[in-house]
Amino acid sequence: QWFHAGTPLAGATADTLVLPAVGGGDGGPYYVVVTNPWGSAVSRSAELTVYQDAPPIAEVGCYVPEVWLQVPVPWVRDQSPRNKIDDSIDAAPPSELHQVLVDFRVCVTPEILAALEGMCATMYVEWRYQAISVVALANASYEVLRQLAQSDDVALIEDQIGYRAALDTSLQAMRVTSGFYSPDTVQDRFGTTGAGVNIAILDSGSDDPGGPGTTHAGLPEADGFYDSVNELSTTVPTAFFNPDDDHFMGHGTHVASIVLGRDDMFGPGPRGVAPGANLIDVKVLDAAGVGTAEVVLRGLDVLLVMQREWNVRVANLSFNGDAPSDGNDALPQLVDRAVDLGIVVVCSAGDVPPPAPPGSLSTAPGVAARAILPRARRRIVSL
């Protein structure tokens, strides 16, 4: 027997409780009492919060991850020597110039940016992020980076690794979409379609009907869009145009179809997980399915800045980093920040073709503590 706030619910004796329409009075604790001839047992209580409109969206402001306040910051890529600098930079030839992310323990001010610009004639600021205290630098010498690392305001200096498009798991295995496993699916049992939810796909772009070039008739026209790959500004985001999916295998379009594909001009067909949801199209991967750390982080950063205007509730990131991560570097920390701001973030995990590189199951963004990850499929040989 199901109970709500101490009152038994009439007719609610099945193993699953379905609320066909939820109102303000439905909020509160729910629990189950199981009774047999020998006695009864009461389950733990689950609290349901009902928002009359949408859940509140927090403001984006200066954010310094708590782990960056530690001295030293524990980080898998700063081991030998422990000097705040990515080990791959330490191992590079001394004359090499580097593209880096500088993670700060303080809010980045105009004075800090000016000081960075004045440190070296070749070095310049690529981007200053708004939702996390990070600055992307280009053409930085090792000597300058060593000087930066001496500052108490600097937590870490990351090499700008690449992020690559990942393989995807079929809807059949997910047991979500109606038609493959009916009636035992989310859509059949609960009627959940994602209607009214805006989902951001951070990928190689999606060929939705509102974009340039080829269009996918089974996708909705994007309600919001940003092209981080082709951003030309170094100060404020300007590339608010609907991006083209120029990946040679159409990875972004494929992922968007899995998430929110719907019937197309040819009639009913396989649908996505949330066919009633709306698309927010954020391009962070190029035609080869690769995005630099600066570009990927900027795409998520702009998404958080635009969250209120776009009403984003879910974000999908189906790509993996080229280097191991323990979650303390910038991208997974920004993913956790997105969750704090009210976005459900779903990442891929281990979805790399064999032979999988070492550490492929421990890369950003999937190592973020608060991201949702699928269980790696059995075809991944690195398990």
N, C-alpha and C positions, 0 to 999 in steps of 0.2 A: 504494500500500500504506500503510495506517494503522499507526502505531507508538504504543505507550504505554510511557513510561519506558524507551525504547530497545529494546523487544520488539515484533516484528511481531504484529498482531492477526489471528488466524486468520479467513480469509474476509472481512476488512474491506478491500475493494478498490473499493467504490463511491465516488462523488463526495461522499456524505454519510455520516457516521458516526452511527449510532443506537445508544444504550445503553438497552435496554428497562427495565433495573432497575439502579440505581446504588447501590453500597455503598462502604464506606470504602476498599477496595482499588482503587477506580477513580480515586482522586485522583492528581494528578501531571501531567506534561507529555504532550501529544499532538502529533503532527506527521505529515506525509504525505511519502512518497518517490515521486516520479513517474519511471518508467523507460521509455526507448524504445531502439531500436537504436543511437542515437548517444550514450547516456549517461543520467545521472539527475540529478534536482534534489530538494533537500530544502526543505520549507516551514519557515516560522518555527514555533516551538513555542507552543502555547496551554496554559496551566495551568488544570486543573480542581480546584477545592476542594470537598470533600464534607463536609458537616456531618452528624453522626449524628442529630441532632434538628433544631433550627432554628438558623440563624445567630445569633450573639449580638447582643442589642439593647443599645446603649449607653445610659448613664444621661443623662437630661435635667438639665442644670445651667445655671449662668450662662454665657451665650454672647454674646460681643461679636465681630461679624464683623471680620476682619482689615482690610478696606478702611475701616472706620470709625475706625481708628487713624491713618489718614493725615490730614495737616493741609496744606491743606484736603481734605475728602473730595470726590473727583471725582463730580459728579452732574449729570445732564442737566437737572434741574429747579431747579438753583441756579446760574444763569448771570449774571443782572443784577438786583441786585448779588450778588457772591459773599459771602453773609453767613450760610450754613448754613440759610437759610429758603427754603422752596418759593417759586418765582417767582410762583405764582398768589396766594399770601398777600401778597407784596410789592405786587402790582398791585391788590389789593382796597382798597375805601374804608377809611380809617384807623379809622373807628368800628365796623367790622364785627367780630363775634366769630367765632372759628374753632374747628373740631374738628380736632385735629392728632394725629400720632404723633411723639413725641420719641424719637429714637434716641440712646442713650447709649454713651459709650466706656468706661464702668465698669459694674459690676454695680449694679442698682437696689436700694437699701437702704430700710428703713423711714424712715430719716432723710431720704432724697431725696424719698420720697413725701410726708412731712410738710411739707417745704420747698415742694414744688409746691402743695400744698393751701393754704399760707399766703401765696402770692404775690399772689392776687387774690380778691376776694369772689365774683365770678361764676364763676371757673374751678374745675373739680373733676376728679378722676381718674376716667376711665371704666373703665380696665382696666390692670392691670400684668401683662405677659406673663411666662411662666415659662421658655420655651425660647429667648428672645432678649431682649436688654437694651433693651426698648422700653416706653414708657408712653403710653397714649391719654389725651388731655386734651380736655375740652369747654369751650366758652364762654371761650376764651382771647383776650385782646385783643392787638393787634399790638404794643403797647408791652411787654407782659409777654413775648411771644415774642422780641422783640429783646433783652430782659434775659437770657432763657434762652440765647439764642445766644451770649452773651458768655462763658458758662461753658466751661472747657476740657473738662468732662465730657460736653458735648453734641456729638454728631457732626452730626446733621441734624434739621430740623424739617419734617415732611411734612404737607401738606394731606391730609385724609382723603378721597381720591378714591373714586369708585364703581367697582365691578366688575360686569360684566354677562354674562349667559348668552350663550354662543356657539353658532353652528350646529354641526352634527355631520356627520362623513363616514360614508358608508354602509359596511357591512361588506363589501359586494361589492368595493369598491375596495381594501379592506385585504387581501384574499386570505387571510383567516384562518379564517373559519368554514366548516366542512364543509357541503357541499350546493350552494354557489354555484359553486365552482371545483374540485370534487372531480375527481381526488384531490390536486391541487396546493395543499393548504392545510396550515397548522400542525397542525390537529387530525388530519387524515388521515395525514400523513407521520410525525408524532412522537407522536400520542396525547395531546397536551398539552391539558388542560381546566381547569387552575387548581385542581384538587382540593387541599384542605388550605391554600389561600392565602386570607388575609383582605384584601379590597380595600376601601379607604375611598373613597367617592364624596362629595366636597365640592361641594355644588350646592344646589338648591332643595328638597332632601329627596327621598325615594323612597317611593312607595306600595307598600311591601312588605307581606306579609300580617300582620306584627305591628304595623303602624302604624294610626293613626286614619283614618276616612273611607274613601275609595276604595282598594281594594287591587288590585295587579297580580299575577295568578296565576302569571305567568312569572318572578317574582322570588323569591329565598329570603327568609325572615324575617331581619332584621338581627341580627347577633351583638353589635353595639355601636352606640350612637347618641348624638348630642348636637345640640341646637338652639341654635346661636349667635345666630340672629336674635331669638329670644324669651328670651334670657338676661336675667334681671332683676337678678342680683347684680352688684356692682361690685368684688368682692374675690376670690371663688373661684367656679369653675364649679358651677352647680347644675342646669342644664337638661338632665339626662341622661334625656330621654324621647324616644321614637320620633317623629320629626317628620313632619308631613304635607307632601306636595308640593302646595303651594297655587299654584304657578306656573300662569298661565293656559294655557300650552301643555304643562305637565307635563315641563319640561326635565330635572329631576333624575331622574324615572322613566325618561325616554327614554335618558339617558346610562347609568343603571344597567343598563338592558336591553341596550344595546350591549355593555357590559362583561361582565355575568354573567347575562344572560337564559337561561332554560332552558325546556324543554317545559312547557306549562301544562295546565289541566284539559281542554282540548279535544284533547289528544294532541300528537304530535310536530309541531314547527314550527321556524322559524328560531331558532337559538341565538345567544347572545352570544359574545364572544371567549373568555371563560373561564367556561363554564356550570357548572363544578364548584366555583368559588370561593365564598367567603362574603362577605356584605355588611356593611360598617361605614358607617352612614348619618349624615353630618354636614351639617346644614343651615346654609349661609352666605349664601344668596340668598333674597329675599323673594318675595311673590306676583307682583311685576313683573319678577322675574329680576335684581334688583339687590342688591348687598351693599356696605356701607361698608367702608373699609379696616379700621376697628376690628373689625367683625364678622367679616370674612373672615380677618384675621390671628388673631383669637381662636379660630376654628374649627380652623385648622391648629395653633395653639399647644396647644389642649386635646388634639388628636389625638396630638401628640408626648408630652404628659404621660401619656396613657392607652395609649401604644403597647405597653407590656409586657402590660397586662391584656387588651387587644384583639388582641394578636399581629398588628399591622398590618405588611404587607409591601409593599403597593402603594397609592398614592393617586392619584386622578384629579381634576384641576381644569380643567373645561371652561368657563372664563370669561376675559374680558379687561378690563384697566383702562381708565379714561376718560382717562388721561394717559400720555405716553411714559415709558419707563423704560430705564435702561442696566444694570439688575441690581444697583445699589448701594443701593436703598431696601429697606425692611424685608421686604416680602413675598417677593421673589425670594431675599433672603438667608436667610429662614426656610425656603424651599423647599430651598435648598442644604444647610441644616442638617439637614433631614429626610433627605436622601440620606446625609449623614454618619452619621446614626443608623440606617441600614439600610433605609430605605424607598425603593422605586423610585417616582419621581414623574413622572406623565405630564400634560402641559398642552396646551391648545389653542393654535393659533397662526394668526392671520390669519383666523379663522373668523367674520367679521362680514359682515352683508348689505351689498351695494352700495347707495348709494355709501359706501365704507369711509372712515372718518376718517383724517387724516394720522397716520402713526406706528402704525397698527393692527397692523402686523407686529412692532412693538417695544414691547410693553406687558407689564407683569407679569400673571400670574406666569411666562409663557412665556419671558421673557428670562433666567430663572435659569440659571446656567452649567451646572448638573448635571441639569436637568430633561430629559425626553425629549419631543420635539415631533414631531408629524406634519408632513410636507411640505405646505405650503399647496396647496389644490386649485385647479385652473385657473379655477373659477368666481369666484375672488376677484379683482376687477378692480383692486385697489390694487397688484398686482404690476407 
